[in-house]
């Protein structure tokens, strides 16, 4: 209510990846009763509905979502899963096919390969970006979202991202 009016985009990224703690704290009994993927899907659906209520198309990181089978019961028509993978050989085509089977397009998120390095990992990044772009062009995909993370701190200079940014562009 306070944040979304500050942005003109019709989309909002609601996160939802790397939920390692799910089922280990407050959600433990619910996960034991219903299963981790159902509890995650229920939480995701609440966030999607909130974004829909504000007229936004939600994006979300699809790794946890695609690890389960709860998507069949969800209201997913207006959302945009983001399929991430940062190494060569990531199964982007297979993941896009799974999303297409439930009627969803996607964004593919390769990486610049700069994180956890001082100068980047060009061999890894260039193959990853090329494979992601090929899968995007061939699949039910709306494009790519190039990522660059600060895992363990941003050890790399900004220029380490440039080759990946140029290639992805």
Secondary structure, 3 states (H helix, E strand, C coil): CCCHHHCCCCEEECCCCCCCCCCCCCCHHHHHHHCHHHHHHHHHHHHHHHHHHCCCEEEEECCCHHHCCHHHHCCCCCCEEEEECCCCCCCHHHHHHHHHHCCCCEEEECECCCCCCCCCCHHHHHHHHHHHHHHHHHCCEEEECCECCCCCCCCCCCHHHHHHHHHHC
